[in-house]
Amino acid sequence: MNSKKIKNVYEQLVIKLEERSRLGGVMATMHWDQEVVMPKAAAENRSKQMAALAGVLHEKSVDVEIGRLIDELFDAGINNFTEIEQCNIYEAKREYELETKIPKELIQELAELSSSGHQVWAKARQENKFEDFAPTLERLIILKKKWAEFAFPELDPYDANIDVFERGMRMERLTPIFDKLKKELIPLIDAIRKSSIKPDINFLKGNFPIDKQEALGRIISKDIGFDYDRG
């Protein structure tokens, strides 16, 4: 395969990946809206929307054309590409192989329950009633275990789910870290609770004008480089 054809195949793959990425961006915006703006009564409909979109995104992710393009690029020789292009190809291959293991129905059920469950969790947290959220959490754990069986059958289900957020991380590495933190933090928290020193926290309370909060938020976000012409 000549260099021009190789380049063309790579560009076709990028188009496919960008389309998938845009759908992911739509889902992220819907998640944000759900947590920040959306009325509570819209939760049921939003969870159905999330499930539908998750199904579309999954179909795009397992498109056989993506698999064919990836195979062509590897057949052409991965060293023909820049480091960034190689990373894109390797990541595309990993995501494609992972997505093709998961049934669409499971993806949709997880998306719907995660969305509807957020509202249940928020209400239970506000009212300090974990028992109201327990059935949803139990169902989520069951689905996450199913997902792990499909995605990484060779791993412990918890390790499989950790891998999504911290690739390569395993409980055998995390447990000593958490054990050390518990050893230090639990006595510290207990000592703080028992301390006779009660710091003044009145500055954390009060009524603050929303317009001034927004103005401050804009100043801070602008200083860290947020572009208001783009988002």
Residue pairs with C-beta under 8 A, 6 or more apart in sequence:
1 9
1 72
1 75
1 76
3 80
6 73
6 76
6 80
9 69
9 72
9 73
9 76
10 73
10 81
10 85
10 89
12 69
13 66
13 69
13 70
13 73
13 88
13 89
13 92
14 88
16 60
16 63
16 65
16 66
16 69
17 66
17 88
17 92
19 60
20 57
20 60
20 61
23 53
23 56
23 57
23 60
24 57
26 53
27 50
27 53
27 54
27 57
30 46
30 49
30 50
30 53
31 50
31 115
34 43
34 46
34 115
34 118
35 118
38 46
40 119
43 115
43 116
43 118
43 119
44 116
46 115
47 111
47 112
47 113
47 115
47 116
48 112
50 111
50 112
50 114
50 115
51 108
51 109
51 111
51 112
51 115
52 108
53 111
54 107
54 108
54 110
54 111
54 112
55 104
55 107
55 108
58 99
58 102
58 104
58 107
58 108
59 104
61 95
61 96
61 99
62 96
62 99
62 100
66 92
66 96
67 96
67 100
70 89
70 92
70 93
70 96
73 81
73 89
74 89
74 93
78 86
78 89
78 90
81 89
98 151
101 150
101 151
102 147
102 150
102 151
103 150
106 143
106 146
106 147
106 150
109 143
110 140
110 143
110 144
110 147
113 136
113 139
113 140
113 143
114 140
116 136
117 133
117 136
117 137
117 140
120 132
120 133
120 136
121 133
121 136
123 132
124 130
124 131
124 132
124 133
125 133
144 157
144 161
145 157
147 160
147 161
148 155
148 156
148 157
148 158
148 160
148 161
149 157
151 160
152 159
152 160
152 163
155 163
156 171
158 171
159 169
159 170
159 171
162 169
162 170
162 171
162 174
163 169
218 228
222 228
